[in-house]
Structures are given as structure tokens and as C-alpha cells.
Amino acid sequence: MYMHFDSRTSSGMAESKPAMRKPVFTKIDQLRPCTSGHTLTVKVVDSKLIAPRGRSDGPQGRQLRMAECLVGDETGMIIFTARDAQVNLMTAGATVTLRNAKIDMFKGSMRLAVDRWGRVEVTEPADFTVKEDNNLSLIEYELVNVVEG
């Protein structure tokens, strides 16, 4: 009888994990519709609470807190949709790092969001000035189906 022995994990040596790759930081003006995996450092320009919406599909029917926050960097601005605990971090003047952010489309315009697979972290104040004349959320997009023929 032969037994399989894997020397990499059973020999007492630590199992090798894939190396963490350094995040590639994106600028606001590089964002495109329906993309994800963005890491950005932005300043919060403004933050407005949205009227709470009830979630009746959950067991306790809890209220979902949301805020629309205008965030930006030296290349432009975009609306960030903050949910639940993220709302408390998004105060005007704060500098935050958004990890694994995605672009959602809302009524034809781009919105930045971080879901449960990402992270919002308050960081050291950034030394850039937000470019306020390039708001990407004001650009309307239209979905066009291309038929090849």
C-alpha cells in the first residue's frame, strides 16, 4: 500500500501563500462605466444622507443607511455611494482610500461604490487640490447594442 506524502505542507514548513501584490492606484479621470477593482485615494468634498430605505426581505427588517458623497482628486470628481458603516467615514474634508471600488450606472451616469469585497479607509490628508470642473457623474452614458453584420 502506498501513501501520498506532500512534502510542501506536511513537513512542518509554513505553507507558501501567494505574495500580496501592491495595489495600482487609479485616478478619477481614468474611471469608465461598469468597471471594477479600482483603488483610489480621494478627498470628500460633500456628503448628503439619502432618505433611509427599509429592507423588508431581511429577518429583522433593518434600515439601510446611504449617503451620496462627492469625492475627487487632482483629475476630477465623482459621486460615491456610501452604505451603512461607510457613511460615518465620509465626512467633508476627509481623505479616504477606496479599495476594490466599482463603477455602478445610475440613470445613465457613473457612481463609485465599494461593496462587501472592498474597503473604505480614512488615511492621511492628501496634498492635492480637487479638480472641481471635471465631474464624471454629470456625463450621461447611453447603452448601445452593436449588431455585427
Secondary structure as UniProt FT lines:
FT   HELIX           7..10
FT   HELIX           28..30
FT   TURN            33..34
FT   STRAND          36..54
FT   TURN            56..57
FT   STRAND          63..73
FT   TURN            74..75
FT   STRAND          76..83
FT   TURN            84..85
FT   HELIX           86..89
FT   TURN            92..93
FT   STRAND          95..106
FT   TURN            107..108
FT   STRAND          109..113
FT   TURN            116..117
FT   STRAND          119..122
FT   TURN            132..133
FT   HELIX           136..138
//
